[in-house]
Amino acid sequence: MNKEYNAQYGAFIERGEILSEDSAAYTVKSLDRDGIITPPIKAINDGYDVGDRVFFFLFNDGSGRIIDKMD
């Protein structure tokens, strides 16, 4: 195996709270990492409101998606 291989890639699923909505894209504040606020990201499904707690992922390039509401 190549020693320079990085076994960690992709994104982690995080918990967050929707701070704002604009044109079906949402800004989310991470509940898992202090100080992390996403750029506007879209949701896989519709039906989210400001204040909803959600599961989301965010890649290093700023793209990501809201997966679903937290129960």
VEXSE-223609 format. One record per atom (N, C-alpha, C): x, y, z. Coordinates in Angstrom, 1 decimal. Example, Ala and Ser with C-alpha at 12.3 -4.5 7.8 and 13.67 -1.06 7.14 Angstrom:
2
13.2/-5.7/7.8
12.3/-4.5/7.8
13.2/-3.3/7.8
12.8/-2.2/7.1
13.7/-1.1/7.1
12.9/0.0/7.9
***
This chain:
71
0.8/-1.2/0.0
0.0/0.0/0.0
0.9/1.2/0.0
0.5/2.3/-0.7
1.2/3.5/-0.8
1.2/4.2/0.6
2.3/4.6/1.1
2.4/5.2/2.5
1.8/6.6/2.5
1.6/7.2/1.3
1.0/8.5/1.3
-0.5/8.5/1.2
-1.1/7.3/1.2
-2.5/7.1/1.1
-3.2/7.7/2.4
-4.2/8.5/2.2
-4.9/9.1/3.3
-6.2/8.3/3.4
-6.4/7.6/4.5
-7.6/6.8/4.7
-8.8/7.6/5.1
-8.6/8.8/5.4
-9.8/9.7/5.9
-10.1/10.6/4.7
-11.4/10.6/4.3
-11.8/11.4/3.2
-13.3/11.6/3.3
-13.9/12.5/2.6
-15.4/12.7/2.6
-15.8/13.7/3.7
-16.9/13.4/4.3
-17.4/14.3/5.3
-18.1/13.5/6.4
-18.2/14.1/7.6
-18.9/13.5/8.7
-20.3/14.0/8.8
-21.2/13.2/9.3
-22.6/13.6/9.5
-22.5/14.4/10.9
-23.1/15.6/10.9
-23.1/16.4/12.1
-24.5/16.8/12.4
-24.7/17.2/13.7
-26.0/17.8/14.1
-25.9/19.3/14.0
-27.0/19.9/13.6
-27.0/21.4/13.5
-28.4/22.0/13.7
-28.4/23.3/13.7
-29.6/24.1/13.8
-29.7/25.0/12.7
-30.8/25.1/12.0
-31.0/26.0/10.8
-31.1/27.4/11.3
-30.2/28.3/10.8
-30.2/29.7/11.2
-31.0/30.6/10.2
-31.0/30.2/8.9
-31.7/31.0/7.9
-32.0/30.2/6.7
-32.9/30.7/5.9
-33.3/30.1/4.6
-33.3/31.2/3.6
-32.8/30.8/2.4
-32.8/31.7/1.3
-32.9/30.9/0.0
-34.0/31.0/-0.8
-34.1/30.3/-2.0
-33.9/28.8/-1.9
-34.5/28.2/-0.9
-34.4/26.7/-0.7
-32.9/26.3/-0.3
-32.1/27.2/0.1
-30.8/26.9/0.7
-30.8/27.4/2.1
-30.1/26.6/3.0
-30.2/26.9/4.4
-28.8/27.1/5.0
-28.6/28.0/5.9
-27.4/28.2/6.7
-27.6/27.5/8.0
-26.6/26.6/8.3
-26.8/25.7/9.5
-25.6/26.0/10.4
-25.9/26.1/11.7
-24.9/26.2/12.8
-24.7/24.8/13.3
-23.4/24.4/13.3
-23.1/23.0/13.9
-23.3/23.0/15.4
-23.9/21.9/15.9
-24.0/21.7/17.3
-22.9/20.8/17.8
-22.1/20.3/16.9
-21.0/19.4/17.2
-19.6/20.1/17.2
-19.5/21.1/16.4
-18.2/21.9/16.4
-18.5/23.4/16.6
-18.0/23.9/17.7
-18.2/25.3/18.0
-17.6/26.2/16.9
-18.4/27.2/16.6
-18.0/28.2/15.7
-18.2/27.9/14.2
-18.7/26.7/13.9
-18.9/26.3/12.5
-20.3/26.7/12.0
-20.4/27.5/11.0
-21.6/27.9/10.4
-21.4/27.6/8.9
-22.3/26.9/8.3
-22.2/26.5/6.9
-22.5/27.7/5.9
-22.0/27.6/4.7
-22.5/28.5/3.7
-23.9/28.0/3.4
-24.7/28.6/2.6
-26.0/28.1/2.2
-25.9/26.7/1.5
-26.6/25.7/2.1
-26.6/24.4/1.5
-28.0/24.0/1.3
-28.2/23.1/0.4
-29.6/22.6/0.0
-29.9/21.4/0.9
-31.2/21.0/0.9
-31.7/19.9/1.7
-32.0/18.8/0.7
-31.9/17.5/1.1
-32.3/16.4/0.3
-33.8/16.4/0.1
-34.6/16.8/1.1
-36.0/16.8/1.1
-36.5/18.2/1.4
-37.7/18.6/1.2
-38.3/19.9/1.6
-38.9/19.8/3.0
-39.3/21.0/3.5
-40.0/21.1/4.7
-39.2/21.5/6.0
-38.2/22.3/5.8
-37.4/22.7/6.9
-37.7/24.2/7.3
-37.6/24.5/8.5
-37.8/25.9/9.0
-36.7/26.4/9.8
-36.5/27.7/9.9
-35.5/28.3/10.8
-35.7/27.7/12.2
-34.7/27.3/12.9
-34.8/26.7/14.2
-34.8/25.2/14.3
-35.1/24.6/13.1
-35.2/23.1/13.1
-33.8/22.6/13.4
-33.7/21.5/14.2
-32.5/20.8/14.4
-32.4/19.7/13.4
-31.2/19.6/12.7
-31.1/18.7/11.6
-29.8/17.9/11.6
-29.7/16.8/10.8
-28.5/16.2/10.5
-28.0/16.7/9.1
-26.7/17.0/9.0
-26.2/17.5/7.8
-24.7/17.1/7.6
-24.2/17.2/6.3
-22.8/17.0/6.1
-22.3/18.2/5.3
-21.0/18.5/5.4
-20.4/19.6/4.7
-19.0/19.1/4.3
-18.6/19.3/3.0
-17.3/18.9/2.5
-16.4/20.2/2.6
-15.1/19.9/2.5
-14.1/21.0/2.6
-14.3/22.1/1.6
-14.9/21.8/0.5
-15.2/22.9/-0.5
-16.4/23.7/-0.3
-17.1/23.5/0.9
-18.3/24.2/1.2
-19.6/23.7/0.7
-19.6/22.6/-0.1
-20.8/22.0/-0.5
-21.2/21.0/0.5
-22.5/20.7/0.5
-23.1/19.7/1.5
-24.6/19.6/1.3
-25.2/18.9/2.2
-26.6/18.8/2.2
-27.2/18.6/3.6
-28.4/19.0/3.8
-29.2/18.6/5.0
-29.8/17.3/4.7
-29.7/16.4/5.6
-30.1/15.0/5.4
-31.6/14.8/5.9
-31.8/15.3/7.2
-33.1/15.1/7.8
-33.2/15.8/9.1
-34.4/16.0/9.6
-34.6/16.5/10.9
-34.2/15.6/12.0
-33.7/16.1/13.1
-33.4/15.3/14.3
-34.8/15.1/15.0
-34.9/13.9/15.6
-36.1/13.6/16.4
-36.1/14.3/17.8
***
